[in-house]
Amino acid sequence: MAYRIISGDSHFVEPPDMWAERMDKKFRDRAPHTVEGNNGKPGEFFVCENITPVPVAGFFGSGKSAEELPAHMEKGFSVAPKSVWDPAERLKDQDKDGVSAEAMYTSMGMLLFGLEDAELRASAFSAFNDWASEYTSYNPNRLIGLGAVTLEDIPAGIAELERIAKKGLRGALIWGAPPEDRPYSHPDYDPFWAAASDMNMPLSLHILTSRKGHGIDFSNILYGYMSLPQEIQLTLADMVFGSVFERHPKLKIVSAENDVSWLPHFLYRLDHGYDRLRHFQNVQLTMMPSEYIKRNVWCTFQFEDTWIDTYKRLDATKIMWSSDYPHTDSPWPRSAEYIEENFSDAPEDVLTGVVGGNAAALYGIN
């Protein structure tokens, strides 16, 4: 088969001094940064105020075997790939992987969604957005930049979304799980959803971006790993039953790095719950709940081959393969080989869309 491979979810890795160099001056002494060691544990750790420290090596652990990962996590930016700072090197890494382009999110910035100080978070995101737009300007056909926006202040969030769109970024991360006392079904967010719809800017719900914090606990990593998609599932359910997609039919939401094979059961449960229980809350929708997910939500995955068995229950044009490069859970530098070896049972037109065409359509990739 002839197809173009585009990652729907890859990552920048911010240079550790970027924040202090670019944030508002009043925040630079509080800027995110890295430190050597944490509570007696070796390695280089990303830290910022109330954020639980995280070893940075996981942000560039692709290509490492499972056996190599524990030792790798004790290292730091001294072993990071050159592409962390140099977009020309990033293109070489894409070529090595057989990938034509990547939609790229923040790495360390994901963790900042849990910062208690909203003004500090907004300044950090603005700094990242500026840096990301400069990085991707090297080759905007292959380096697709996605920003980050915080939503305590809705008018400010709209202004930042407009600003980064003008700077060439193609979408933005928002909380994967918003504050519990202000879920996305709250009418306060409606101006933001309307602005994103009008600008045709996809908004992403990525793992590790909860308002409550990233929740990574390396002493219980397997349990934490299994819990990651649950927050996004609840967020999507709230947006459906809270009529967000009813009110904003052109809103584009991306479920990023949460896998896709759970979606058929999720759609069934949305519809069944609505059928049996909607009168308790007087929820009245003009379509079945599953139809809003099929219309408004795109989703990414890395290693699942089970999507081939389930795509008929979804909208196949909304499924996007991703490499997650350069993070730990990435098939790099064997992405092209992995796709050829594991996805060959998919119909050609579906496969062409999933491994590249769908991301190209969503983000306007030439």
N, C-alpha and C positions, 0 to 999 in steps of 0.2 A: 504494500500500500504506500501511496505517496501522501504524506501529511506534514504539516508544520507543527512543531511542538512549542507551545507557549505555557509557561507556568502561571497559573492563576493566583498563586500565593508563594512568594519568595520574600526575602528580607534584606534590608540594609543592615549593617552593623555600625552604629555610630562610633566615631573615634571618641575615646573617653574624655578628651579635653574640649569637645565641641560645645557642650552645654555652657561651660563657664565662659567661653569665648563669645557666645552668641546671645545668651539670655539677657533680659533687662538688667541693667547695672545693679539695681537694688537687690537682685536675687543671686548675683554671681557667687557670693560667698556661701550660698545654700544650694548651689547647682548640683545636679546629679554628677557623680564621679565614681572612680574605682579606687579600691584599697587593696593592699596585700594582706591576705589572711582574714579569717573571721572566726572568732571564738575558738582559736587553736587549730582551725582547719586551713590547710594550705591552698593557695590559688589566688587569683585576682577576682574581687567581688564588686559587683555594681551596687551602689548604695545611694540612698537619698531619703533623709528624714525617717518617716515611719515605714518605708518600704522594707520588707524582709530581704536581706542581702542575698544575691544570687551570683554564682560563679559565672564569669563571662565566657568561659571556654565553651559552654553549651551553645552559645550563639554562633560558633563556627566549628561545630563538631561533625559536619558532614564528611563522609569518606572514612570515618572511624568505625571499626567493628565494635560490636557490643562488648567484647572483652577489653578493648582499648579505652572505652569511654571513662571508666572510673579514674584511670591515671591521667587521661586528657583533661578531665575537669579540674585537676590540681594545677593547671597551667594558666596562662593569661594571654594578653594581647601580643606577647612576643612570638607566639606561634600562629597568629591570625593570618589568613591569606591576604595577599596584597590588595585584593579587590575591596577590602574594607575601606580603604582610602582612595583607591584609584579606579575610576569607572572604566578606563581602558582595560585594566586587568579583569574587570567583571565580564566584559565581552569575551575575553579569552576563556574564562571559566564557563560561560554559556556554550561557547563552541566546543569545549572539551566534553560537555554534557549532552551535546546534540540539541540544544535548546535555542530557539530563535529570539525569544523575548521573555521578560519576566515582569509581572505586576509585583511591586516591591513595597512591603510594609516596614515600619520601624521594628527594631528588636528590643533594645532596652526601654524605649519609650512605651512599649506595651505595659510594662510594670508600673509606669507612672500614673496610669488610670486610677490606681489606689491611693495616690497621695491625698492627705487630708487637706492641704492648703490648695484651694482651687485656683487662686491667683498664681501661685508658684507653678502649678501644673500647666496653666494656660501659657505662661511664659516659656516653659520647657517645650511645649508642643509647637509654639511659634518658631522657636529656635530650630527645632528639628525640621519643620516644614521648609524653612529657608534653606537649610543645608541640603535636604533631599531634592529640592527643586534645582539647586545648582549641580548636584551630582548627576541627576537624570538628564540635564540639558546637554550633556556630552553626546548622548545618542537617544533622543526621546522616542525613536521607533522601536528600540530594544530594551530600554530602561524605563519602565512605566511606574512613575512615582505615585504613591498613595500617602496622604497626609494623616494627621491626627487632630481631632477637635474635641474639646471638652464642653459640656452642656449645662453647667450650673447657670450660666448667663446666656439665655437663648439669643438675644440680639448680637452679643459678642461672638457666639458660635456661628451665626449666619455670616457675620462680617469676615470671620476667619475662613469659612468655607468659600466665600466669594474671592477672598484674597488669594488663597492657594490655587483656586481654579485659574485665575489670571496668571499665576506663576507656572502653570503647566502641569500641575498634579491632577490626576484623573479620578480621584475619589478620596475617601477619608475613613479612618477608624473612628468609631464612637464607643462608648461603654458596651461591652458584651453583655453585661448585667448592670442596669442603672441603679440608682439608689432605691431601696425598697419602699421608701415613702413617696417616691416620685417615679413610678414606672413609666415606660414609654407610651402607655395608653393615656397618660395624663394630657389634657388639652394644652398645657404649657408648651409642649413640643411641636404643636401643629405648625407654627410658622417656620420651624426648622425643616420639618418634613416637606413643606410646600416649597421652600427655597431649594432644597436638594433636588426635588422633582423638577423644578423649573430649570435648574442648571444641568440636569441630567448627570448628577454626581452620585455614583453608587456609594452607599454607606456600609461599612463592614463591621460585623460582630465576630471578633477573633478571640480564640482562647487567650486566657491570661489578662483580660482587659476589664475585669469586674471592678465596680466602684469599691467593693469590699477588699480588694487586693488580689494578687495573683494566686495565692494559696499554695505555692510550691513548697513542699516539704520533702527534702531528699532522703530523710530517714524513713519516709513512707511513700516513696515515689510511685509505686504501682497503684496504690489506692487513689492518689491524687490524679494520676494519669486517667484512670477510669472515670473520674468525676467530671472531667473537663467539659464534655459536651452538654452536660445537664443544664448549666446556666443559660446557654444559648437556646436550648429547647424551650425553657420557661419564658425567655424573652420573646421568642417568636409566638408562642401561644398567647401571651399578653397582647402582642401587637395585632393578632388576628381577632381575638375575642373583644379587644378594646376598640375595634373598628378603625385602627390606624390605616390599614390597607384599603378599607372601604372608603375612607375620607380622602386618601391619597393614592389613587390607582396607578400613578406613574412612578411611585417611589421604588427605588431599587436597593434591595438589601442583600448583602453577601454574607453567608455563613462560612467563615474562613477557618480552616484547619479543624473542623469538627466532624469530618467524615460525612458520608452520604447514605450509607446502607440502612441507617436507622429511620430514614425519612418515610418509607412506605408505611411502617407501623405508626409513626408519628401522625401521618396524614389520616390513617384510619381512626386513631384515637381522638384527633381533633373533631372529625365528623361524627363519631359515635357519641362523644361527650356533648357536642352541640345538639344532636338529635334528642338525647335523653334528658339533658340537664339545663338547657338554655333558659327555660322559663323561671328557674330559681333566680336568675340575674336579669331577666328580661332582655337578653341579648337577641337582637334581630339583625341578621345579615342578609344581603341580597344574593349571595352565592354561598355554596358550602365552604366551610373553613379551609379545606384542602386546596380549593381553587385559588385562594389568595396566595398560598405558599407557592403553588405552581406558577402563578403569574408574577409575583413580586420578589421572589427569593432565588438567588443563585447560591451554589454551594461548591466547596473545594474538597479534594481528598488527595492523598499521596499514594498509599500502597494497596488500597482495596481493589480486589478484582471482583468482589461481589456486586459492584455497581452494574456489571453486565447483566446480572440476574434481576435487577430491580429497576433499571432505567425506564421500563415501560410504565411503571407506576408513577413516574415523575414526569417532568418536562426535560427531555434529554438535552435541550439547548441551554439548560441552566446548570449543567454539571461541568465542573472544570477541574482537570488534573492539575496538580501543583508539585513542584520539586521541594519547596520549603528551604531551598538553599539560602544560606550556608548552615542552617541549624542542624542539630543532632539527628533529627528524624527525617533525613533526606536521602534519596537514592543517588545523589551526585557522587561520582561522575558517570554513573551508569543509567541515567534516566531514559535515554533513547533505547538502550538495550532492555531495560525493565519493561517499558511499554510494549516493545515488540514481543517479549517473551510471555507477558501475562495478560495482554488485552486483545490477543488475536481472535478471540471468539466473538468480539463485538462487530456488528455490521459496519461496513466501511464508512458510511455517511455519519453514523453516530460517533464512531471513534475519531473521525476527523474533527468533529465539533468538540468532543470532550477534551482531547489533548491539545487543542489550540484554537480552533475556530470560535468556540463560545467565548473565550476570554478576549479574542480579537474583536468580536462584535460588542461585548460589554464595554470595553475600554477604548474603542475606536483605534485599534492598532492597525497600521497600514500593512 
